[in-house]
Structures are given as C-alpha cells and as structure tokens.
C-alpha cells in the first residue's frame, strides 16, 4: 500500500461500505464539524468517513493529506490503537489532527481556528514545494 505521486493513498475496498454506514450514522460532533468544513469552507475540500489505507478517518482532505479525527469517550480506552493507527497513517504521508468530542461540541470556534491554522500551514508548505 504505497503512496502514488498524485497524493492518492490506497485503501482497502472492503471498507467502502462500512464508511458509507458511518456517514449515515454520524455522531453529533461529526455533524457539527461537518457543517462548518464542508464545501471548501476552509479553502480545501474535506470528505467524511474516508477509507485511508486500512483505516477509516472521520474527515480527510486529499489535497493536503490531512485527516481529522474526533475522539469520543470510548477513545480513552483505545489510546494504544489510536497511536498505532496514527503512526501508520503518518508513515504514508497523512498528517492527523485530533480533537476531543467534547471540544467540538463546546468549543467549536477554537477547533475551527486550530483547523484553519493547520490547513493554512499545510497549504503554504505544499505551495512552497511546487515553486
């Protein structure tokens, strides 16, 4: 599973249907964040529940290879799994940014500011690499 030149990351096709099910059963925090980032609201296009490699990430932008993960209360017990998963994605060139479920619900403005900053930095890095 290697990265292609055009920033397309391979994924397990068996995950496609499961990703569709997840999109149809989003959590409140996923819905709240999606309402703010869809339609290139941050200058780049994100997709929901995207198969990336052997995993499904909550939101993903192909252009800047950025995954957004929302960690719910169940994630407290899955720290080791999340660490291995994030490490695997990052070795494929996908940067992950994580937010707690409660932060998205109660501090959405701060979450959006952090995302805007991350997107701006990644966009600037990509632009500089092509100059």
N, C-alpha and C positions, 0 to 999 in steps of 0.2 A: 504494500500500500504506500506508494510514493507520491510525492507532490509533483504535479505537472508544471510546466513553465507558465501556464496561464492562470495560476492560482487556484486551480480546481483540485480539491482534495478528494481522493477516492473515499467511498463509503460502502458499507455492507448493504446491498439492495434488500436484504431481509428486514432491515429496519424501517423501510419506507412506509409500510402500512402502520406500524406502531407509531411512527412520527405523526401520521395523519390522525390517529386516535388521540394522541396527546394534544394536538392542535384543537381538536373538537372538545377537549375536556381540560381547558386551561385553568390554572389557579387564578385567584383574584389578583395577586401581584403580577402574574404574567399578563393578564388582561390590562391592568393599569399601565404597565410599562409599554406594552404593545401600542396602546392608544397614543402614546407620546413619541414613539420612534418609527412608526410605520410611514410609508410614503416618502422616504428620504428626508424625514424631519430633521435628522442630524447631518444631512448632506451626503449620506451614503445609504444604500438600501440594505435593510436587515430582513431576514426571514425568520419565521417561528418554527420551533421544534425541527431542527435540521439534522439529518444524519451526517456526521462528520467522522470519517474513519470508522471505528467500531462503536461509536457513541452517538447519542442524540443530545444536541445542545439546545438550550432554551431559545436563544436567538443567535443568528450568525450573519456576518457580513463577508461575502466572498471577496469583495474588492480590497478590503484591508485585512482580511483574515483575522477577524476579531469575533470571539464567542462571548456571549453574555450568559452567565448562569445565575439563577436566583435560588439561593439556598433556604429551604424551609426548615421547620423544626426537626424533621426527620433527618436532615443533613448533619445534625450534631453527632449522630452515631456513625455516620458514613465518611468521616474525615479521611481515613486512610484510602478508601476507594476514590474519593474525590481528588486526593493528592496524586494518586497513580494515574487517574484519568486525565487530569490537567497536565501532568508531566508528559504523558503520551501525546496529547494534542499539541503541546508546545514543541515537542521534537519534530512534529510535522509542519511547524511554522505557524500554528494557530495560537494566537495570544488569547488568554482567558481573563475576563474580569468578572468578579463575583460580588453579588450583593445579597444581604440577608433579606428574607421575605418581609420581615417587619420594617426594614428600612424603606423598601419600595412602597409599602402601604402608608407609612407615617412620615417619611422624609423624601418623597418623590422628587422634589425640587433639587435636593442635594445629590440624589442619584443621577438625575439628568445632567447636572453640572459636571459631575465626575465623568459621565459618558461623553459629553461634549468635549471635554479636555482630552480624553483618551483618543477619540476619533480625530480631533484636530492634530494631535501629535503623530498618530499613525499615518494620517493623510499627508502631513508635511514630510515625514520620513520617506514615504513612497514617492512623492513628487521629487524630492531631492535625489533619490536613487535613479530617476529617469532623466535628470538634467545633465 
